[in-house]
Amino acid sequence: MICMPQRHVLFPRLLLATLVLSLFTLLPAQAAPPPQKPTLSTPSLSCAGATQASIDLMVCAGATGAPAGFSIHWVTAQALADNGGAWPTGTCGASFSGNANNSRYNLGPNQCVNVNVGDFLFDEGVSTTCAEALLCGTEYAFRSFAHANSDFNRSAFSTPHFCSTLPCGGEGCTFTQGYWKTHGPIPTGNNSNEWPVTSLTLGSVSYTDLELLSIFNTPAAGNGLVSLAHQLIAAKLNIAAGADGTDVAGAIVAADALIGGLVVPPVGSGFLLPSATSALTTTLMNYNEGSTGPGHCE
């Protein structure tokens, strides 16, 4: 007996296999998952100096750098200890953007930069939730992380690093420009106004208290005249309030001579290069913050 192939069975199976193969061919290819971005190295912190109102920190990027800048958080060491070593919610922070024009916070691998935490000056690329001065005679905990960008995820937080402000000053002590800015006159009247005068002379130009307050509220934005005026106003208010000005008398005379007839913004449009004012600004700031002179008030 001769067996004939069962064509009626084989043909449908072959057709089904062909259809299945065609269906898979027509389906769109599944896209490969995007590559995982690497994580930036964690910055390191070290203490680089202090006054009674501020602390200088040296921030050093890791092996990947910090191309988009970094942030710093701080809290008193006592508050951190009271919270069992966990960072409390709502702690102070500052962002140092590496994306601002000509930013000095765009750090290359292992590059370092010195920043001041406390009585923040107007600084392009810096924003903070706590612009007021630090407490004198107080230990603070700091931590930092590098910002994310299109190529990297943000870094982990650094371990807490501890630094202290200088001890508080005594009688006839000084306040920072930030203190005078927030304890002065306001246009509608202010019963807590602690300014000892209603006018001051900067250079050869006299300003009312409200004009001086408007200068305090004006960002320096690269104008050394404004930065110098902030510290000069504070120094003159401190002396008028009873602080010993011996250590800063020469700097005040030099600052007034440099300013001359220039009218400080926003009252006027005077301008000085920061390079021409930075030394005097620093001398006056050190006096106002207590590292020279009678010391910063508690």
ChimeraX attribute file (.defattr): number of C-alpha atoms within 10 A of each C-alpha:
attribute: neighborCount
match mode: 1-to-1
recipient: residues
	/A:1	3
	/A:2	4
	/A:3	5
	/A:4	6
	/A:5	8
	/A:6	8
	/A:7	8
	/A:8	8
	/A:9	9
	/A:10	10
	/A:11	10
	/A:12	11
	/A:13	11
	/A:14	10
	/A:15	11
	/A:16	11
	/A:17	11
	/A:18	11
	/A:19	12
	/A:20	10
	/A:21	11
	/A:22	11
	/A:23	10
	/A:24	10
	/A:25	10
	/A:26	8
	/A:27	8
	/A:28	7
	/A:29	8
	/A:30	6
	/A:31	6
	/A:32	6
	/A:33	6
	/A:34	6
	/A:35	6
	/A:36	9
	/A:37	12
	/A:38	12
	/A:39	15
	/A:40	24
	/A:41	23
	/A:42	24
	/A:43	27
	/A:44	21
	/A:45	22
	/A:46	15
	/A:47	16
	/A:48	14
	/A:49	17
	/A:50	22
	/A:51	27
	/A:52	31
	/A:53	31
	/A:54	26
	/A:55	22
	/A:56	18
	/A:57	22
	/A:58	16
	/A:59	25
	/A:60	21
	/A:61	28
	/A:62	20
	/A:63	14
	/A:64	20
	/A:65	21
	/A:66	32
	/A:67	22
	/A:68	21
	/A:69	26
	/A:70	25
	/A:71	20
	/A:72	22
	/A:73	21
	/A:74	21
	/A:75	20
	/A:76	20
	/A:77	20
	/A:78	13
	/A:79	16
	/A:80	18
	/A:81	13
	/A:82	12
	/A:83	11
	/A:84	9
	/A:85	12
	/A:86	10
	/A:87	18
	/A:88	14
	/A:89	6
	/A:90	9
	/A:91	14
	/A:92	16
	/A:93	19
	/A:94	19
	/A:95	20
	/A:96	24
	/A:97	23
	/A:98	21
	/A:99	15
	/A:100	15
	/A:101	9
	/A:102	10
	/A:103	17
	/A:104	17
	/A:105	26
	/A:106	21
	/A:107	23
	/A:108	16
	/A:109	14
	/A:110	16
	/A:111	17
	/A:112	21
	/A:113	13
	/A:114	17
	/A:115	16
	/A:116	15
	/A:117	25
	/A:118	23
	/A:119	20
	/A:120	19
	/A:121	17
	/A:122	18
	/A:123	14
	/A:124	17
	/A:125	17
	/A:126	18
	/A:127	16
	/A:128	16
	/A:129	12
	/A:130	16
	/A:131	17
	/A:132	18
	/A:133	20
	/A:134	23
	/A:135	22
	/A:136	23
	/A:137	17
	/A:138	17
	/A:139	16
	/A:140	21
	/A:141	20
	/A:142	23
	/A:143	21
	/A:144	25
	/A:145	25
	/A:146	33
	/A:147	22
	/A:148	17
	/A:149	15
	/A:150	7
	/A:151	12
	/A:152	19
	/A:153	16
	/A:154	20
	/A:155	21
	/A:156	16
	/A:157	17
	/A:158	17
	/A:159	15
	/A:160	18
	/A:161	17
	/A:162	17
	/A:163	20
	/A:164	23
	/A:165	22
	/A:166	23
	/A:167	19
	/A:168	19
	/A:169	19
	/A:170	12
	/A:171	12
	/A:172	17
	/A:173	23
	/A:174	31
	/A:175	24
	/A:176	29
	/A:177	27
	/A:178	21
	/A:179	15
	/A:180	21
	/A:181	20
	/A:182	16
	/A:183	16
	/A:184	20
	/A:185	20
	/A:186	16
	/A:187	8
	/A:188	5
	/A:189	9
	/A:190	11
	/A:191	9
	/A:192	11
	/A:193	13
	/A:194	15
	/A:195	17
	/A:196	14
	/A:197	12
	/A:198	12
	/A:199	15
	/A:200	17
	/A:201	14
	/A:202	24
	/A:203	21
	/A:204	13
	/A:205	14
	/A:206	14
	/A:207	18
	/A:208	13
	/A:209	18
	/A:210	15
	/A:211	17
	/A:212	27
	/A:213	21
	/A:214	16
	/A:215	23
	/A:216	25
	/A:217	16
	/A:218	15
	/A:219	17
	/A:220	21
	/A:221	11
	/A:222	15
	/A:223	18
	/A:224	20
	/A:225	26
	/A:226	28
	/A:227	28
	/A:228	27
	/A:229	26
	/A:230	28
	/A:231	28
	/A:232	26
	/A:233	22
	/A:234	26
	/A:235	29
	/A:236	22
	/A:237	24
	/A:238	24
	/A:239	19
	/A:240	15
	/A:241	17
	/A:242	13
	/A:243	21
	/A:244	18
	/A:245	20
	/A:246	10
	/A:247	14
	/A:248	21
	/A:249	15
	/A:250	12
	/A:251	18
	/A:252	23
	/A:253	11
	/A:254	13
	/A:255	22
	/A:256	19
	/A:257	13
	/A:258	18
	/A:259	21
	/A:260	13
	/A:261	14
	/A:262	18
	/A:263	20
	/A:264	27
	/A:265	21
	/A:266	16
	/A:267	12
	/A:268	10
	/A:269	10
	/A:270	16
	/A:271	16
	/A:272	18
	/A:273	11
	/A:274	17
	/A:275	9
	/A:276	13
	/A:277	20
	/A:278	15
	/A:279	13
	/A:280	21
	/A:281	23
	/A:282	15
	/A:283	19
	/A:284	29
	/A:285	25
	/A:286	24
	/A:287	26
	/A:288	34
	/A:289	32
	/A:290	27
	/A:291	22
	/A:292	19
	/A:293	20
	/A:294	22
	/A:295	28
	/A:296	30
	/A:297	21
	/A:298	15
